[in-house]
Amino acid sequence: SAMGSALREGHKLISPVGGKITVLSASLPSVGYGKLEMREDRKLLSTSRESKLFQTSNSFYKSFTIKCS
């Protein structure tokens, strides 16, 4: 899944006229921009290190939303 690349190209296409992009995905983006990896580690659940699972591992999506707005 190359969702990050698809979002970038969709933004290029729609930016002159404006609009909305809706994405439905059944898997993690695994190729190109915005690539994510499975980070769930059951050993971290219910420990003080569990909060690491809620932190971003890739800054692409945060910077992309700022660019889109």
N, CA, C and O atoms as CSV, one atom per row, in Angstrom:
chain,resi,resn,atom,element,x,y,z
A,1,SER,N,N,0.839,-1.178,0.000
A,1,SER,CA,C,0.000,0.000,0.000
A,1,SER,C,C,0.882,1.238,0.000
A,1,SER,O,O,1.735,1.397,0.873
A,2,ALA,N,N,0.682,2.103,-0.964
A,2,ALA,CA,C,1.455,3.349,-1.086
A,2,ALA,C,C,0.538,4.542,-0.824
A,2,ALA,O,O,0.411,5.430,-1.667
A,3,MET,N,N,-0.090,4.560,0.330
A,3,MET,CA,C,-1.081,5.582,0.637
A,3,MET,C,C,-0.492,6.984,0.684
A,3,MET,O,O,-1.126,7.930,0.215
A,4,GLY,N,N,0.693,7.138,1.231
A,4,GLY,CA,C,1.308,8.462,1.299
A,4,GLY,C,C,1.532,9.051,-0.074
A,4,GLY,O,O,1.249,10.228,-0.296
A,5,SER,N,N,2.027,8.266,-0.987
A,5,SER,CA,C,2.253,8.727,-2.356
A,5,SER,C,C,0.933,9.068,-3.041
A,5,SER,O,O,0.842,10.061,-3.762
A,6,ALA,N,N,-0.075,8.252,-2.817
A,6,ALA,CA,C,-1.387,8.513,-3.407
A,6,ALA,C,C,-1.982,9.805,-2.858
A,6,ALA,O,O,-2.590,10.568,-3.607
A,7,LEU,N,N,-1.815,10.060,-1.566
A,7,LEU,CA,C,-2.312,11.297,-0.977
A,7,LEU,C,C,-1.605,12.515,-1.553
A,7,LEU,O,O,-2.247,13.525,-1.842
A,8,ARG,N,N,-0.305,12.430,-1.721
A,8,ARG,CA,C,0.449,13.550,-2.295
A,8,ARG,C,C,-0.021,13.871,-3.708
A,8,ARG,O,O,-0.215,15.036,-4.054
A,9,GLU,N,N,-0.204,12.837,-4.522
A,9,GLU,CA,C,-0.653,13.058,-5.905
A,9,GLU,C,C,-2.095,13.546,-5.941
A,9,GLU,O,O,-2.443,14.390,-6.767
A,10,GLY,N,N,-2.928,13.029,-5.064
A,10,GLY,CA,C,-4.302,13.512,-4.968
A,10,GLY,C,C,-4.352,14.977,-4.589
A,10,GLY,O,O,-5.167,15.735,-5.114
A,11,HIS,N,N,-3.481,15.377,-3.677
A,11,HIS,CA,C,-3.402,16.780,-3.268
A,11,HIS,C,C,-2.975,17.660,-4.435
A,11,HIS,O,O,-3.514,18.751,-4.618
A,12,LYS,N,N,-2.014,17.198,-5.224
A,12,LYS,CA,C,-1.575,17.966,-6.395
A,12,LYS,C,C,-2.725,18.159,-7.383
A,12,LYS,O,O,-2.872,19.234,-7.965
A,13,LEU,N,N,-3.532,17.127,-7.571
A,13,LEU,CA,C,-4.641,17.202,-8.518
A,13,LEU,C,C,-5.767,18.114,-8.045
A,13,LEU,O,O,-6.355,18.844,-8.843
A,14,ILE,N,N,-6.069,18.073,-6.750
A,14,ILE,CA,C,-7.238,18.764,-6.230
A,14,ILE,C,C,-6.929,20.177,-5.717
A,14,ILE,O,O,-7.849,20.975,-5.538
A,15,SER,N,N,-5.664,20.496,-5.482
A,15,SER,CA,C,-5.323,21.788,-4.874
A,15,SER,C,C,-5.756,23.008,-5.693
A,15,SER,O,O,-6.131,24.008,-5.081
A,16,PRO,N,N,-5.733,23.001,-7.024
A,16,PRO,CA,C,-6.177,24.193,-7.752
A,16,PRO,C,C,-7.668,24.503,-7.581
A,16,PRO,O,O,-8.063,25.667,-7.654
A,17,VAL,N,N,-8.492,23.490,-7.358
A,17,VAL,CA,C,-9.927,23.720,-7.267
A,17,VAL,C,C,-10.480,23.536,-5.855
A,17,VAL,O,O,-11.586,23.991,-5.560
A,18,GLY,N,N,-9.734,22.883,-4.995
A,18,GLY,CA,C,-10.200,22.617,-3.641
A,18,GLY,C,C,-11.088,21.383,-3.599
A,18,GLY,O,O,-11.504,20.869,-4.637
A,19,GLY,N,N,-11.367,20.922,-2.414
A,19,GLY,CA,C,-12.229,19.750,-2.268
A,19,GLY,C,C,-11.802,18.873,-1.120
A,19,GLY,O,O,-11.090,19.309,-0.216
A,20,LYS,N,N,-12.235,17.647,-1.163
A,20,LYS,CA,C,-11.987,16.713,-0.072
A,20,LYS,C,C,-11.468,15.394,-0.638
A,20,LYS,O,O,-11.910,14.943,-1.694
A,21,ILE,N,N,-10.534,14.789,0.070
A,21,ILE,CA,C,-10.029,13.469,-0.282
A,21,ILE,C,C,-10.443,12.511,0.830
A,21,ILE,O,O,-10.157,12.750,2.003
A,22,THR,N,N,-11.108,11.443,0.462
A,22,THR,CA,C,-11.514,10.429,1.428
A,22,THR,C,C,-10.720,9.158,1.154
A,22,THR,O,O,-10.659,8.687,0.018
A,23,VAL,N,N,-10.115,8.610,2.197
A,23,VAL,CA,C,-9.275,7.423,2.049
A,23,VAL,C,C,-9.833,6.295,2.905
A,23,VAL,O,O,-10.117,6.477,4.089
A,24,LEU,N,N,-9.984,5.141,2.296
A,24,LEU,CA,C,-10.340,3.917,3.016
A,24,LEU,C,C,-9.211,2.933,2.779
A,24,LEU,O,O,-8.857,2.645,1.636
A,25,SER,N,N,-8.650,2.422,3.853
A,25,SER,CA,C,-7.522,1.515,3.717
A,25,SER,C,C,-7.682,0.341,4.665
A,25,SER,O,O,-8.138,0.500,5.797
A,26,ALA,N,N,-7.304,-0.839,4.194
A,26,ALA,CA,C,-7.422,-2.045,5.005
A,26,ALA,C,C,-6.075,-2.497,5.559
A,26,ALA,O,O,-6.007,-3.478,6.299
A,27,SER,N,N,-4.999,-1.786,5.206
A,27,SER,CA,C,-3.681,-2.185,5.691
A,27,SER,C,C,-2.815,-0.951,5.917
A,27,SER,O,O,-3.128,0.140,5.440
A,28,LEU,N,N,-1.736,-1.139,6.643
A,28,LEU,CA,C,-0.802,-0.046,6.870
A,28,LEU,C,C,-0.077,0.313,5.581
A,28,LEU,O,O,0.246,-0.571,4.787
A,29,PRO,N,N,0.182,1.605,5.362
A,29,PRO,CA,C,0.993,1.987,4.208
A,29,PRO,C,C,2.399,1.412,4.378
A,29,PRO,O,O,3.051,1.667,5.391
A,30,SER,N,N,2.866,0.648,3.408
A,30,SER,CA,C,4.134,-0.055,3.581
A,30,SER,C,C,5.196,0.320,2.556
A,30,SER,O,O,6.304,-0.215,2.590
A,31,VAL,N,N,4.865,1.247,1.632
A,31,VAL,CA,C,5.795,1.622,0.573
A,31,VAL,C,C,5.759,3.134,0.390
A,31,VAL,O,O,4.694,3.744,0.483
A,32,GLY,N,N,6.902,3.736,0.134
A,32,GLY,CA,C,6.962,5.156,-0.228
A,32,GLY,C,C,6.762,6.099,0.941
A,32,GLY,O,O,7.045,5.762,2.090
A,33,TYR,N,N,6.262,7.306,0.623
A,33,TYR,CA,C,6.035,8.335,1.638
A,33,TYR,C,C,5.009,7.847,2.649
A,33,TYR,O,O,4.030,7.194,2.288
A,34,GLY,N,N,5.238,8.165,3.905
A,34,GLY,CA,C,4.286,7.786,4.938
A,34,GLY,C,C,4.303,6.313,5.303
A,34,GLY,O,O,3.351,5.807,5.897
A,35,LYS,N,N,5.369,5.631,4.957
A,35,LYS,CA,C,5.489,4.202,5.266
A,35,LYS,C,C,5.408,4.000,6.778
A,35,LYS,O,O,6.072,4.700,7.543
A,36,LEU,N,N,4.600,3.050,7.195
A,36,LEU,CA,C,4.451,2.726,8.612
A,36,LEU,C,C,4.753,1.256,8.837
A,36,LEU,O,O,4.616,0.433,7.932
A,37,GLU,N,N,5.164,0.942,10.046
A,37,GLU,CA,C,5.430,-0.443,10.426
A,37,GLU,C,C,4.578,-0.799,11.634
A,37,GLU,O,O,4.272,0.057,12.463
A,38,MET,N,N,4.204,-2.047,11.725
A,38,MET,CA,C,3.428,-2.517,12.868
A,38,MET,C,C,4.278,-2.363,14.133
A,38,MET,O,O,5.394,-2.878,14.205
A,39,ARG,N,N,3.741,-1.650,15.127
A,39,ARG,CA,C,4.520,-1.390,16.339
A,39,ARG,C,C,3.908,-2.007,17.583
A,39,ARG,O,O,4.457,-1.847,18.673
A,40,GLU,N,N,2.798,-2.701,17.458
A,40,GLU,CA,C,2.142,-3.236,18.640
A,40,GLU,C,C,3.005,-4.305,19.294
A,40,GLU,O,O,3.377,-5.300,18.672
A,41,ASP,N,N,3.309,-4.073,20.547
A,41,ASP,CA,C,4.100,-5.020,21.327
A,41,ASP,C,C,3.329,-5.321,22.602
A,41,ASP,O,O,3.214,-4.464,23.479
A,42,ARG,N,N,2.812,-6.511,22.707
A,42,ARG,CA,C,1.974,-6.875,23.851
A,42,ARG,C,C,2.705,-6.750,25.190
A,42,ARG,O,O,2.063,-6.611,26.231
A,43,LYS,N,N,4.022,-6.798,25.173
A,43,LYS,CA,C,4.793,-6.662,26.411
A,43,LYS,C,C,4.699,-5.246,26.979
A,43,LYS,O,O,4.890,-5.046,28.178
A,44,LEU,N,N,4.404,-4.256,26.116
A,44,LEU,CA,C,4.318,-2.872,26.567
A,44,LEU,C,C,2.952,-2.516,27.138
A,44,LEU,O,O,2.827,-1.526,27.859
A,45,LEU,N,N,1.933,-3.300,26.831
A,45,LEU,CA,C,0.588,-2.994,27.297
A,45,LEU,C,C,0.523,-3.028,28.817
A,45,LEU,O,O,1.097,-3.907,29.461
A,46,SER,N,N,-0.182,-2.061,29.373
A,46,SER,CA,C,-0.367,-1.913,30.827
A,46,SER,C,C,0.938,-1.647,31.560
A,46,SER,O,O,1.067,-1.988,32.735
A,47,THR,N,N,1.906,-1.043,30.884
A,47,THR,CA,C,3.146,-0.627,31.534
A,47,THR,C,C,3.327,0.872,31.302
A,47,THR,O,O,2.559,1.488,30.563
A,48,SER,N,N,4.321,1.440,31.921
A,48,SER,CA,C,4.575,2.874,31.749
A,48,SER,C,C,5.087,3.195,30.342
A,48,SER,O,O,5.024,4.348,29.914
A,49,ARG,N,N,5.583,2.208,29.631
A,49,ARG,CA,C,6.094,2.432,28.272
A,49,ARG,C,C,5.017,2.291,27.199
A,49,ARG,O,O,5.313,2.423,26.011
A,50,GLU,N,N,3.779,2.026,27.597
A,50,GLU,CA,C,2.683,1.871,26.645
A,50,GLU,C,C,2.441,3.162,25.851
A,50,GLU,O,O,2.000,3.106,24.703
A,51,SER,N,N,2.723,4.306,26.446
A,51,SER,CA,C,2.487,5.583,25.771
A,51,SER,C,C,3.330,5.728,24.503
A,51,SER,O,O,2.979,6.518,23.626
A,52,LYS,N,N,4.430,4.986,24.387
A,52,LYS,CA,C,5.239,5.019,23.161
A,52,LYS,C,C,4.433,4.581,21.944
A,52,LYS,O,O,4.693,5.034,20.829
A,53,LEU,N,N,3.462,3.706,22.153
A,53,LEU,CA,C,2.649,3.211,21.050
A,53,LEU,C,C,1.732,4.284,20.475
A,53,LEU,O,O,1.261,4.153,19.345
A,54,PHE,N,N,1.473,5.348,21.243
A,54,PHE,CA,C,0.572,6.412,20.796
A,54,PHE,C,C,1.317,7.592,20.189
A,54,PHE,O,O,0.691,8.551,19.738
A,55,GLN,N,N,2.629,7.537,20.173
A,55,GLN,CA,C,3.421,8.616,19.582
A,55,GLN,C,C,3.641,8.330,18.104
A,55,GLN,O,O,3.713,7.176,17.681
A,56,THR,N,N,3.748,9.405,17.328
A,56,THR,CA,C,3.932,9.225,15.887
A,56,THR,C,C,5.310,8.663,15.586
A,56,THR,O,O,6.300,9.033,16.216
A,57,SER,N,N,5.356,7.766,14.618
A,57,SER,CA,C,6.634,7.196,14.212
A,57,SER,C,C,7.089,7.767,12.877
A,57,SER,O,O,8.212,7.525,12.436
A,58,ASN,N,N,6.194,8.538,12.230
A,58,ASN,CA,C,6.498,9.111,10.930
A,58,ASN,C,C,5.881,10.502,10.874
A,58,ASN,O,O,4.678,10.649,11.092
A,59,SER,N,N,6.671,11.512,10.590
A,59,SER,CA,C,6.173,12.886,10.588
A,59,SER,C,C,5.458,13.260,9.298
A,59,SER,O,O,4.960,14.381,9.186
A,60,PHE,N,N,5.391,12.367,8.325
A,60,PHE,CA,C,4.764,12.671,7.034
A,60,PHE,C,C,3.328,13.146,7.194
A,60,PHE,O,O,2.947,14.158,6.605
A,61,TYR,N,N,2.528,12.440,7.976
A,61,TYR,CA,C,1.105,12.741,8.056
A,61,TYR,C,C,0.839,14.077,8.753
A,61,TYR,O,O,-0.088,14.794,8.378
A,62,LYS,N,N,1.629,14.410,9.747
A,62,LYS,CA,C,1.447,15.701,10.426
A,62,LYS,C,C,1.813,16.842,9.478
A,62,LYS,O,O,1.066,17.815,9.373
A,63,SER,N,N,2.940,16.740,8.793
A,63,SER,CA,C,3.335,17.799,7.873
A,63,SER,C,C,2.400,17.869,6.664
A,63,SER,O,O,2.171,18.953,6.128
A,64,PHE,N,N,1.863,16.735,6.232
A,64,PHE,CA,C,0.964,16.724,5.092
A,64,PHE,C,C,-0.361,17.424,5.432
A,64,PHE,O,O,-0.891,18.172,4.610
A,65,THR,N,N,-0.888,17.190,6.615
A,65,THR,CA,C,-2.143,17.854,6.997
A,65,THR,C,C,-1.958,19.359,7.093
A,65,THR,O,O,-2.855,20.119,6.728
A,66,ILE,N,N,-0.808,19.792,7.578
A,66,ILE,CA,C,-0.530,21.228,7.640
A,66,ILE,C,C,-0.454,21.809,6.234
A,66,ILE,O,O,-0.978,22.892,5.974
A,67,LYS,N,N,0.196,21.092,5.336
A,67,LYS,CA,C,0.298,21.540,3.943
A,67,LYS,C,C,-1.076,21.622,3.283
A,67,LYS,O,O,-1.348,22.548,2.519
A,68,CYS,N,N,-1.936,20.656,3.578
A,68,CYS,CA,C,-3.270,20.650,2.975
A,68,CYS,C,C,-4.156,21.773,3.490
A,68,CYS,O,O,-5.000,22.290,2.758
A,69,SER,N,N,-3.970,22.143,4.724
A,69,SER,CA,C,-4.825,23.202,5.276
A,69,SER,C,C,-4.277,24.562,4.914
A,69,SER,O,O,-4.858,25.581,5.289
